[in-house]
């Protein structure tokens, strides 16, 4: 029974950590660019004949 309490506490700490990381990324502006992902398909940087 004590293992369940330990795992519950650990999962709560991990989920709070992910929530803090998400809030930090939103506040720092990492999710602000909503224009370029939709248009990246139009710009092909690979030239024909170049093998990567």
MMTF fields as JSON, N, C-alpha, C and O atoms, coordinates in Angstrom:
{
  "mmtfVersion": "1.0.0",
  "mmtfProducer": "UNKNOWN",
  "numBonds": 207,
  "numAtoms": 208,
  "numGroups": 52,
  "numChains": 1,
  "numModels": 1,
  "chainsPerModel": [1],
  "groupsPerChain": [52],
  "chainIdList": ["A"],
  "bondAtomList": [4, 2, 8, 6, 12, 10, 16, 14, 20, 18, 24, 22, 28, 26, 32, 30, 36, 34, 40, 38, 44, 42, 48, 46, 52, 50, 56, 54, 60, 58, 64, 62, 68, 66, 72, 70, 76, 74, 80, 78, 84, 82, 88, 86, 92, 90, 96, 94, 100, 98, 104, 102, 108, 106, 112, 110, 116, 114, 120, 118, 124, 122, 128, 126, 132, 130, 136, 134, 140, 138, 144, 142, 148, 146, 152, 150, 156, 154, 160, 158, 164, 162, 168, 166, 172, 170, 176, 174, 180, 178, 184, 182, 188, 186, 192, 190, 196, 194, 200, 198, 204, 202],
  "bondOrderList": [1, 1, 1, 1, 1, 1, 1, 1, 1, 1, 1, 1, 1, 1, 1, 1, 1, 1, 1, 1, 1, 1, 1, 1, 1, 1, 1, 1, 1, 1, 1, 1, 1, 1, 1, 1, 1, 1, 1, 1, 1, 1, 1, 1, 1, 1, 1, 1, 1, 1, 1],
  "groupList": [{"groupName": "UNK", "atomNameList": ["N", "CA", "C", "O"], "elementList": ["N", "C", "C", "O"], "formalChargeList": [0, 0, 0, 0], "bondAtomList": [1, 0, 2, 1, 3, 2], "bondOrderList": [1, 1, 2], "singleLetterCode": "X", "chemCompType": "L-PEPTIDE LINKING"}],
  "groupTypeList": [0, 0, 0, 0, 0, 0, 0, 0, 0, 0, 0, 0, 0, 0, 0, 0, 0, 0, 0, 0, 0, 0, 0, 0, 0, 0, 0, 0, 0, 0, 0, 0, 0, 0, 0, 0, 0, 0, 0, 0, 0, 0, 0, 0, 0, 0, 0, 0, 0, 0, 0, 0],
  "groupIdList": [1, 2, 3, 4, 5, 6, 7, 8, 9, 10, 11, 12, 13, 14, 15, 16, 17, 18, 19, 20, 21, 22, 23, 24, 25, 26, 27, 28, 29, 30, 31, 32, 33, 34, 35, 36, 37, 38, 39, 40, 41, 42, 43, 44, 45, 46, 47, 48, 49, 50, 51, 52],
  "secStructList": [7, 2, 2, 2, 2, 2, 2, 2, 2, 2, 2, 2, 2, 2, 2, 2, 2, 2, 2, 2, 2, 2, 2, 2, 2, 2, 2, 6, 6, 6, 6, 7, 7, 7, 1, 2, 2, 2, 2, 4, 4, 4, 7, 7, 7, 7, 7, 6, 6, 7, 7, 7],
  "xCoordList": [0.823, 0.0, 0.866, 0.506, 2.001, 2.865, 3.497, 3.846, 3.647, 4.208, 3.265, 3.717, 1.979, 0.987, 1.076, 0.976, 1.259, 1.363, 2.646, 2.644, 3.731, 4.988, 4.859, 5.296, 4.268, 4.098, 3.133, 3.324, 2.115, 1.171, 1.862, 1.656, 2.669, 3.416, 4.428, 4.594, 5.108, 6.083, 5.41, 5.919, 4.291, 3.595, 3.038, 2.984, 2.631, 2.159, 3.297, 3.109, 4.476, 5.638, 6.04, 6.373, 6.01, 6.377, 5.365, 5.75, 4.088, 3.065, 3.133, 2.908, 3.436, 3.596, 4.823, 4.812, 5.876, 7.06, 6.758, 7.214, 5.996, 5.606, 4.701, 4.806, 3.832, 2.969, 3.789, 3.534, 4.769, 5.632, 6.448, 6.609, 6.961, 7.726, 6.85, 7.308, 5.599, 4.694, 4.373, 4.391, 4.083, 3.77, 4.984, 4.844, 6.183, 7.401, 7.607, 7.997, 7.351, 7.55, 6.538, 6.865, 5.33, 4.331, 4.699, 4.581, 5.141, 5.489, 6.761, 6.929, 7.667, 8.905, 8.743, 9.674, 7.579, 7.303, 7.686, 7.813, 7.875, 8.267, 7.116, 7.357, 5.898, 4.744, 4.061, 2.888, 4.786, 4.202, 4.168, 3.367, 5.01, 5.121, 4.067, 4.262, 2.956, 1.908, 1.801, 0.904, 2.7, 2.657, 3.548, 3.104, 4.805, 5.759, 5.542, 5.851, 5.036, 4.864, 3.902, 4.069, 2.92, 1.978, 2.583, 2.11, 3.624, 4.201, 5.556, 6.16, 6.049, 7.35, 7.311, 8.35, 6.157, 6.062, 6.345, 6.725, 6.163, 6.361, 7.839, 8.203, 8.69, 10.098, 10.913, 11.108, 11.38, 12.151, 13.63, 14.079, 14.382, 15.805, 16.647, 17.783, 16.122, 16.889, 16.838, 15.769, 18.011, 18.1, 17.998, 18.466, 17.399, 17.369, 18.781, 19.603, 19.058, 20.372, 21.252, 22.248, 20.908, 21.668, 21.194, 20.013, 22.104, 21.755, 22.254, 23.417, 21.345, 21.725, 21.67, 21.958],
  "yCoordList": [-1.198, 0.0, 1.261, 2.273, 1.186, 2.367, 2.653, 3.797, 1.626, 1.839, 2.683, 3.514, 2.485, 3.266, 4.736, 5.61, 5.016, 6.402, 7.039, 8.201, 6.277, 6.805, 7.076, 8.126, 6.151, 6.351, 7.48, 8.209, 7.635, 8.741, 10.08, 11.025, 10.165, 11.394, 11.686, 12.836, 10.646, 10.822, 11.276, 12.165, 10.68, 11.081, 12.493, 13.221, 12.879, 14.25, 15.238, 16.301, 14.907, 15.791, 15.915, 17.006, 14.815, 14.843, 15.661, 16.449, 15.481, 16.235, 17.723, 18.551, 18.073, 19.489, 20.057, 21.21, 19.258, 19.701, 19.967, 20.967, 19.086, 19.317, 20.539, 21.269, 20.769, 21.95, 23.222, 24.201, 23.222, 24.392, 24.633, 25.78, 23.578, 23.727, 24.26, 25.068, 23.815, 24.309, 25.785, 26.567, 26.162, 27.572, 28.447, 29.548, 27.961, 28.721, 28.9, 29.98, 27.858, 27.971, 28.904, 29.599, 28.931, 29.853, 31.29, 32.174, 31.533, 32.895, 33.392, 34.599, 32.487, 32.925, 33.138, 33.605, 32.805, 33.096, 32.008, 32.285, 30.8, 29.732, 29.264, 28.625, 29.553, 29.091, 30.236, 30.132, 31.313, 32.49, 32.415, 33.109, 31.599, 31.574, 30.646, 29.433, 31.221, 30.397, 30.63, 30.082, 31.433, 31.7, 30.743, 30.132, 30.612, 29.878, 28.362, 27.776, 27.681, 26.23, 25.855, 24.812, 26.679, 26.367, 26.597, 26.028, 27.427, 27.761, 27.121, 27.357, 26.324, 25.674, 24.667, 24.372, 24.139, 23.14, 23.758, 23.048, 25.074, 25.727, 25.98, 26.176, 25.979, 26.292, 25.011, 24.487, 24.522, 23.28, 23.628, 24.164, 23.32, 23.644, 22.611, 22.9, 21.425, 20.371, 20.55, 20.713, 20.516, 20.625, 19.221, 18.261, 19.081, 17.763, 17.286, 18.053, 16.039, 15.484, 15.457, 14.734, 16.227, 16.192, 15.015, 14.914, 14.137, 12.972, 13.226, 13.558, 13.062, 13.306, 12.051, 12.065],
  "zCoordList": [0.0, 0.0, 0.0, -0.602, 0.678, 0.726, -0.639, -0.93, -1.474, -2.809, -3.65, -4.438, -3.496, -4.244, -3.852, -4.713, -2.588, -2.129, -2.669, -3.075, -2.671, -3.214, -4.708, -5.18, -5.46, -6.901, -7.208, -8.181, -6.405, -6.594, -6.36, -7.121, -5.328, -5.072, -6.16, -6.567, -6.635, -7.703, -9.006, -9.69, -9.341, -10.569, -10.454, -11.445, -9.27, -9.06, -9.227, -9.82, -8.715, -8.885, -10.352, -10.816, -11.074, -12.495, -13.292, -14.155, -13.013, -13.754, -13.436, -14.319, -12.206, -11.861, -12.566, -12.997, -12.685, -13.42, -14.888, -15.443, -15.518, -16.914, -17.056, -18.041, -16.106, -16.145, -16.007, -16.709, -15.112, -14.954, -16.224, -16.639, -16.843, -18.082, -19.216, -20.024, -19.278, -20.316, -20.108, -21.059, -18.875, -18.588, -18.874, -19.406, -18.521, -18.791, -20.296, -20.739, -21.086, -22.528, -23.17, -24.132, -22.66, -23.193, -22.854, -23.702, -21.627, -21.215, -21.877, -22.053, -22.251, -22.887, -24.386, -25.042, -24.941, -26.346, -27.314, -28.507, -26.869, -27.78, -28.654, -29.677, -28.296, -29.065, -29.82, -30.178, -30.059, -30.69, -32.212, -32.838, -32.814, -34.274, -34.861, -34.927, -35.283, -35.881, -37.389, -38.029, -37.97, -39.403, -40.186, -41.157, -39.765, -40.594, -40.645, -41.682, -39.611, -39.771, -40.899, -41.53, -41.151, -42.218, -43.598, -44.582, -43.682, -44.982, -45.226, -46.272, -44.301, -44.5, -45.635, -46.226, -45.95, -47.01, -48.384, -49.315, -48.515, -49.803, -50.104, -51.263, -49.084, -49.258, -49.135, -48.038, -50.265, -50.293, -50.401, -51.415, -49.348, -49.344, -50.071, -50.446, -50.276, -50.937, -52.45, -53.039, -53.059, -54.515, -55.114, -54.501, -56.293, -56.931, -57.244, -57.747, -56.952, -57.201, -55.966, -55.938, -54.946, -53.693, -52.865, -52.531, -52.538, -51.746, -50.323, -50.098, -49.386, -47.991, -47.195, -45.998]
}
